[in-house]
Amino acid sequence: MDRGMASFPVEVLYGIYLGLLTGIIPGLVAWALGFTFKYVTNVTIPGFGVVVLAVALAGVNGGLMALADPTITQGANAVTVTTAVLVVLMIALYAHSRGDTMGAQFPKRLSLRQLRERTLSTDVMGSLAGRDEVRIRVVGEVADMEGYPPLSDELRAEIRDSEWTFPRDLRISELEERLADRLKTEFDLGDVAVTVDEGGRAAVVAAPPFSGLSKRVPSGKRAVSVDALLPTGLARNDEVTVITADAQVRGTVVSAKTDGADAKPEPEPKSAPDGGEDDDALPQPVRAPTTSGGDGRLTVAVTRTDAGPLVRADRARVVVESRGVRREYELVSLLRRAGRRFRRLTVGPDGPLDGTTIGVASVREQYGVAVMAVRGTGGWRLAPRGDTDLSAGDELFVVGTPDRLDEFAGAVS
């Protein structure tokens, strides 16, 4: 049948057919734009912009102007083209609406902050039931850091074979920071970068120890070496008082070595009675070199005025300064004996604590935990009162039994 002589219903059906064929790609684009903008920026694209883009993608010259173009509306195929354009518009608007709705209802928005705040996987956490620590293992080859000399084979193997324990409730970003600090301290690395995945496996990029002494001396200090009788266990960064005939000088240990003795060997790792690995035995971490006691040579970082008496002295006496008793450790120990634990949590959006206060949420009565500190936009607030406002993204330090903490974490997040 000649389409020029076709009836109006046939032209409409043919237009719907063309609209469905040409509206697939514009519909997918409209859905993707609606979902992406809502998911990432929480912004809804105006419908007018969506239909203009959809009709343009469908290949109708001039976009929406096709509906008012006399060459189209008054042509032989006016009904067919107009119907096809309307079908494309409806497909695009519907797809955009669905994409926008899905973007708003998706469980969480993707952001760099949330990527940094991710924790270990559920499988790893489940395997740690009843434990308060997680083991981080270095996997793969320890890579050399660009711009620095390569690591020695011995140091590379020592880092690769190391294993570390940390509190299980730390975020991955915190695990990476703590492991980097431990590696720098215990292997005297010049620089290190650590990446931890959700399985508790760490990839390490490291620079070898600095060869120059000046790299270890704080700014404004001077390094002076003296012969002395060194106590057992003296290590870098210990605070000491060096006593000479002229003065008593306080300083920080840069290096210390006992004559004719190397660093103390580390004890062998614990093993199960049958010779296998004991999962409950804590791994023995690599320790910084310490003195074994006796005559030796000590290098300390002191102020410029204190360097003179040490330079003139042939021999000195060394007294190690106490760093004091950390009472907070006693408090944590008492809480652990009572079955209590600390945990750091983040208030999730649309949760029971989002947009309310500690008192209204009845945290202690309803969940059986106590909020010790809150960090919002104004920083940390210790011992918060009941009228302290809470909102999504705020961080809480709470204390309670493990079961109560798990229940509270599930509700808050």
C-alpha positions as CSV (number, residue, x, y, z in Angstrom):
1,M,0.0,0.0,0.0
2,D,1.3,3.5,-0.8
3,R,2.2,5.2,2.4
4,G,1.0,8.6,0.9
5,M,-2.5,7.1,0.9
6,A,-2.3,5.4,4.3
7,S,-4.9,6.2,6.9
8,F,-4.3,8.2,10.0
9,P,-4.2,5.2,12.4
10,V,-1.6,3.5,10.2
11,E,0.6,6.6,10.2
12,V,0.3,6.8,14.0
13,L,1.3,3.1,14.4
14,Y,4.2,3.6,12.0
15,G,5.3,6.7,14.0
16,I,5.2,4.7,17.3
17,Y,7.3,2.0,15.6
18,L,9.9,4.5,14.5
19,G,9.9,6.2,17.9
20,L,10.5,2.9,19.7
21,L,13.4,2.1,17.4
22,T,15.1,5.5,17.6
23,G,14.3,6.1,21.3
24,I,16.4,3.2,22.7
25,I,19.7,5.1,22.6
26,P,18.3,8.4,23.8
27,G,16.5,6.6,26.6
28,L,19.7,4.9,27.8
29,V,21.6,8.2,27.7
30,A,18.7,9.9,29.7
31,W,18.7,7.2,32.3
32,A,22.5,7.3,32.7
33,L,22.6,11.1,33.0
34,G,19.7,11.1,35.6
35,F,21.3,8.3,37.7
36,T,24.8,9.8,37.6
37,F,23.9,13.3,38.4
38,K,21.6,12.3,41.3
39,Y,24.0,9.6,42.6
40,V,27.1,11.8,42.6
41,T,25.9,15.4,43.0
42,N,22.3,14.9,44.3
43,V,21.2,17.3,41.4
44,T,18.2,16.5,39.1
45,I,18.6,17.4,35.5
46,P,15.7,19.6,34.2
47,G,13.3,17.7,32.0
48,F,13.5,20.3,29.2
49,G,17.2,19.6,28.8
50,V,16.6,15.9,28.7
51,V,14.0,16.0,26.0
52,V,16.1,18.4,23.8
53,L,19.1,16.0,24.1
54,A,16.9,13.0,23.4
55,V,15.3,14.4,20.3
56,A,18.6,15.6,19.0
57,L,20.1,12.2,19.5
58,A,17.2,10.6,17.7
59,G,18.3,12.5,14.6
60,V,15.4,15.0,14.1
61,N,16.9,18.2,12.8
62,G,16.7,21.0,15.2
63,G,15.7,19.0,18.3
64,L,12.3,20.1,19.6
65,M,11.9,22.7,16.7
66,A,10.9,19.7,14.6
67,L,7.4,20.0,16.2
68,A,7.0,23.5,14.7
69,D,8.9,23.1,11.5
70,P,6.4,23.5,8.6
71,T,8.5,21.2,6.3
72,I,7.8,18.4,8.8
73,T,4.4,19.2,10.3
74,Q,2.9,19.9,6.8
75,G,4.7,17.2,4.9
76,A,3.4,13.9,3.7
77,N,5.0,12.2,6.8
78,A,3.9,14.7,9.3
79,V,1.9,12.3,11.4
80,T,4.6,9.7,11.4
81,V,7.4,12.0,12.3
82,T,5.5,13.9,14.9
83,T,4.3,10.6,16.6
84,A,7.9,9.3,16.5
85,V,9.2,12.5,18.2
86,L,6.6,12.2,20.9
87,V,7.4,8.6,21.6
88,V,11.1,9.5,21.9
89,L,10.2,12.3,24.3
90,M,8.2,10.0,26.5
91,I,10.9,7.3,26.5
92,A,13.5,9.8,27.4
93,L,11.5,11.4,30.2
94,Y,10.5,8.1,31.7
95,A,14.1,6.8,31.6
96,H,15.4,10.0,33.1
97,S,12.8,9.8,35.9
98,R,13.8,6.2,36.7
99,G,17.5,7.0,36.6
100,D,17.0,9.9,38.9
101,T,14.9,7.8,41.4
102,M,17.5,5.0,41.4
103,G,20.3,7.5,42.0
104,A,18.5,8.9,45.0
105,Q,17.6,5.5,46.4
106,F,21.0,3.9,45.9
107,P,22.5,2.8,49.3
108,K,25.2,5.4,49.4
109,R,26.9,8.0,47.4
110,L,30.3,7.3,46.1
111,S,32.9,9.8,47.4
112,L,36.6,9.9,48.0
113,R,35.9,10.3,51.7
114,Q,33.9,7.1,51.8
115,L,36.5,5.2,49.8
116,R,39.1,6.3,52.5
117,E,36.7,5.3,55.3
118,R,36.1,1.7,54.0
119,T,36.9,-1.1,56.4
120,L,38.1,-4.7,56.1
121,S,35.7,-7.1,54.3
122,T,33.0,-8.9,56.2
123,D,34.8,-12.3,55.6
124,V,37.9,-11.0,57.3
125,M,36.0,-9.4,60.2
126,G,34.0,-12.6,60.6
127,S,37.2,-14.7,60.9
128,L,38.2,-12.4,63.8
129,A,35.2,-13.2,66.0
130,G,36.3,-13.0,69.6
131,R,39.5,-11.1,68.8
132,D,40.3,-7.4,69.2
133,E,43.2,-7.3,66.7
134,V,43.6,-7.8,63.0
135,R,46.8,-9.1,61.4
136,I,48.1,-7.2,58.3
137,R,50.5,-9.1,56.0
138,V,52.8,-7.7,53.4
139,V,52.1,-9.4,50.1
140,G,54.0,-9.3,46.8
141,E,57.3,-7.7,46.2
142,V,58.3,-4.6,48.1
143,A,58.6,-2.0,45.4
144,D,61.3,0.7,45.2
145,M,60.2,4.3,45.6
146,E,60.9,6.4,42.6
147,G,63.7,8.9,43.1
148,Y,65.4,6.9,45.8
149,P,68.1,4.2,45.7
150,P,66.8,0.6,45.6
151,L,66.3,-1.4,48.8
152,S,68.8,-4.1,49.6
153,D,67.6,-7.7,49.1
154,E,67.9,-8.4,52.8
155,L,65.8,-5.5,53.8
156,R,63.2,-6.2,51.1
157,A,62.9,-9.8,52.3
158,E,62.6,-8.6,55.9
159,I,59.8,-6.2,55.1
160,R,58.0,-8.8,52.9
161,D,58.1,-11.5,55.6
162,S,56.8,-9.1,58.4
163,E,53.4,-9.3,60.0
164,W,51.6,-6.6,62.0
165,T,48.7,-6.5,64.5
166,F,46.3,-3.5,64.9
167,P,42.9,-2.9,66.5
168,R,40.2,-4.5,64.4
169,D,37.9,-1.5,64.3
170,L,40.3,0.8,62.5
171,R,39.4,2.0,59.0
172,I,41.6,1.0,56.1
173,S,43.0,4.5,55.8
174,E,44.1,4.4,59.5
175,L,45.6,1.0,59.0
176,E,47.7,2.3,56.2
177,E,48.9,5.3,58.2
178,R,49.8,3.2,61.3
179,L,51.6,0.6,59.2
180,A,53.6,3.2,57.4
181,D,54.6,4.7,60.7
182,R,55.6,1.3,62.1
183,L,57.7,0.5,59.0
184,K,59.5,3.8,59.2
185,T,60.3,3.4,62.9
186,E,61.3,-0.2,63.0
187,F,63.2,-0.4,59.6
188,D,64.4,3.2,59.6
189,L,63.0,3.7,56.1
190,G,63.6,7.0,54.4
191,D,60.0,7.0,53.1
192,V,57.2,4.5,52.7
193,A,53.8,4.3,51.0
194,V,51.3,1.6,52.1
195,T,48.1,0.4,50.4
196,V,45.9,-2.1,52.4
197,D,43.0,-3.9,50.7
198,E,39.8,-5.2,52.3
199,G,41.4,-8.6,52.8
200,G,44.1,-7.2,55.2
201,R,46.9,-7.5,52.6
202,A,49.4,-4.7,52.3
203,A,51.4,-3.5,49.3
204,V,54.5,-1.6,50.3
205,V,56.6,0.9,48.3
206,A,59.7,2.0,50.3
207,A,62.9,3.9,50.2
208,P,66.0,2.6,52.0
209,P,67.3,4.1,55.2
210,F,68.9,7.5,55.0
211,S,72.6,7.1,54.8
212,G,73.4,10.6,56.2
213,L,73.3,11.3,59.9
214,S,71.9,14.8,59.3
215,K,68.6,13.2,58.1
216,R,68.0,11.9,61.7
217,V,68.9,15.1,63.6
218,P,65.9,17.4,64.3
219,S,66.1,21.0,62.9
220,G,68.1,23.3,65.2
221,K,69.9,20.4,67.0
222,R,73.5,19.2,66.9
223,A,74.7,15.6,66.9
224,V,77.5,14.8,69.3
225,S,79.1,11.4,70.0
226,V,80.5,10.3,73.4
227,D,81.9,7.1,74.9
228,A,79.9,5.9,77.8
229,L,78.6,2.9,79.7
230,L,75.4,2.2,77.9
231,P,72.4,0.5,79.6
232,T,70.6,-2.5,78.1
233,G,67.8,-1.8,75.7
234,L,68.7,1.8,74.7
235,A,67.3,2.7,71.3
236,R,66.9,5.6,69.0
237,N,64.6,8.4,70.1
238,D,65.1,7.6,73.8
239,E,65.5,10.7,76.0
240,V,68.7,10.6,78.1
241,T,70.8,12.8,80.3
242,V,74.5,12.8,79.5
243,I,76.6,13.7,82.6
244,T,80.1,15.0,82.0
245,A,82.6,16.7,84.4
246,D,81.4,20.2,83.2
247,A,77.7,19.8,82.8
248,Q,74.5,17.7,82.6
249,V,73.0,17.7,79.1
250,R,69.7,16.4,78.0
251,G,69.3,15.0,74.5
252,T,67.6,12.5,72.2
253,V,69.4,9.4,71.1
254,V,70.2,9.4,67.5
255,S,72.2,6.1,67.5
256,A,73.8,3.8,70.1
257,K,75.9,0.7,69.8
258,T,77.7,-1.4,72.4
259,D,81.3,-2.3,71.6
260,G,81.7,-5.8,70.1
261,A,77.9,-6.5,70.2
262,D,75.2,-6.4,67.5
263,A,71.5,-5.8,68.0
264,K,69.7,-8.2,70.2
265,P,68.3,-11.2,68.3
266,E,64.5,-11.5,68.2
267,P,62.8,-14.4,69.8
268,E,61.4,-17.2,67.6
269,P,57.7,-17.0,66.8
270,K,55.4,-19.1,68.9
271,S,54.1,-22.3,67.4
272,A,51.5,-24.9,68.2
273,P,52.5,-28.0,70.1
274,D,52.2,-30.1,67.0
275,G,54.7,-27.9,65.1
276,G,52.1,-26.1,63.1
277,E,51.3,-22.4,63.2
278,D,49.4,-21.2,66.3
279,D,46.7,-18.9,65.2
280,D,46.2,-17.6,68.8
281,A,49.9,-16.7,69.2
282,L,50.7,-13.1,68.5
283,P,53.3,-12.6,65.8
284,Q,56.7,-11.3,67.0
285,P,57.1,-7.8,65.3
286,V,60.5,-6.6,64.1
287,R,62.0,-4.4,66.8
288,A,64.3,-1.4,66.4
289,P,67.9,-2.2,67.2
290,T,68.8,-1.8,70.9
291,T,72.0,-2.0,72.9
292,S,72.9,-5.1,74.8
293,G,74.6,-3.2,77.7
294,G,78.3,-2.3,78.3
295,D,80.8,0.1,77.0
296,G,79.8,1.7,73.7
297,R,79.4,4.8,71.7
298,L,76.4,7.1,72.0
299,T,75.3,9.8,69.6
300,V,72.7,12.3,70.9
301,A,71.0,15.3,69.4
302,V,71.3,18.4,71.7
303,T,71.0,22.1,71.4
304,R,73.9,24.2,70.1
305,T,74.9,25.5,73.6
306,D,74.9,22.0,75.1
307,A,77.1,20.6,72.3
308,G,80.3,22.3,73.7
309,P,80.6,20.3,77.0
310,L,80.0,17.0,75.2
311,V,82.6,17.8,72.6
312,R,85.2,18.5,75.2
313,A,84.4,15.4,77.3
314,D,86.4,12.2,76.8
315,R,83.8,10.0,78.5
316,A,80.3,10.5,80.0
317,R,77.7,8.8,82.0
318,V,74.3,8.2,80.6
319,V,71.0,8.3,82.5
320,V,67.8,7.3,80.7
321,E,64.8,9.6,81.3
322,S,61.4,8.1,82.0
323,R,58.6,9.2,79.8
324,G,56.1,8.8,82.6
325,V,53.3,6.4,83.3
326,R,50.4,6.5,80.8
327,R,47.4,6.3,83.0
328,E,45.1,6.0,79.9
329,Y,46.5,2.6,79.4
330,E,45.5,1.6,82.9
331,L,41.9,2.8,82.1
332,V,41.7,0.9,78.9
333,S,43.0,-2.2,80.7
334,L,40.4,-1.9,83.4
335,L,37.6,-1.5,80.7
336,R,38.9,-4.6,78.9
337,R,38.8,-6.6,82.1
338,A,35.2,-5.6,82.5
339,G,34.4,-6.8,79.0
340,R,34.2,-3.3,77.5
341,R,35.7,-2.1,74.2
342,F,36.1,1.2,72.4
343,R,35.0,1.7,68.8
344,R,35.0,4.6,66.3
345,L,31.9,4.9,64.2
346,T,30.5,7.3,61.6
347,V,26.9,8.4,61.7
348,G,25.2,7.3,58.5
349,P,22.7,9.3,56.5
350,D,19.0,8.9,57.3
351,G,19.9,6.7,60.3
352,P,18.4,7.0,63.9
353,L,21.1,9.5,64.9
354,D,21.1,11.7,61.8
355,G,19.5,15.1,62.7
356,T,18.9,14.4,66.3
357,T,20.8,14.7,69.7
358,I,22.4,12.2,72.0
359,G,19.7,12.7,74.6
360,V,16.8,12.4,72.1
361,A,18.3,9.3,70.6
362,S,18.6,7.7,74.1
363,V,21.9,6.1,73.1
364,R,22.8,4.8,76.6
365,E,19.3,3.5,77.4
366,Q,18.3,2.1,74.0
367,Y,21.7,0.7,72.8
368,G,23.6,0.2,76.1
369,V,26.7,2.1,75.0
370,A,28.2,5.4,76.1
371,V,29.4,8.2,73.7
372,M,32.8,9.4,74.9
373,A,33.6,11.9,72.1
374,V,32.0,13.4,69.0
375,R,33.7,15.0,66.1
376,G,31.6,17.3,63.9
377,T,32.3,20.3,61.8
378,G,33.7,22.1,64.8
379,G,36.2,19.4,65.8
380,W,36.3,16.9,68.6
381,R,34.0,17.3,71.6
382,L,34.9,15.2,74.7
383,A,32.2,13.9,77.1
384,P,29.4,15.4,75.0
385,R,26.2,16.4,76.7
386,G,22.7,15.1,75.9
387,D,21.9,18.2,73.8
388,T,24.9,17.6,71.4
389,D,23.6,17.6,67.9
390,L,24.4,14.7,65.6
391,S,24.3,14.6,61.8
392,A,25.5,12.3,59.0
393,G,29.3,12.2,58.7
394,D,29.9,12.9,62.4
395,E,32.4,10.5,64.1
396,L,31.7,9.0,67.5
397,F,33.9,7.2,70.0
398,V,31.7,4.9,72.0
399,V,32.4,2.3,74.7
400,G,30.4,-0.8,75.5
401,T,30.4,-4.6,75.3
402,P,31.3,-6.1,71.9
403,D,27.7,-7.3,71.3
404,R,26.2,-3.9,72.1
405,L,28.8,-2.2,69.9
406,D,28.0,-4.4,67.0
407,E,24.3,-3.7,67.4
408,F,24.9,0.0,67.7
409,A,27.2,0.1,64.7
410,G,24.6,-1.7,62.6
411,A,21.9,0.8,63.6
412,V,24.0,3.9,63.2
413,S,25.5,3.0,59.8
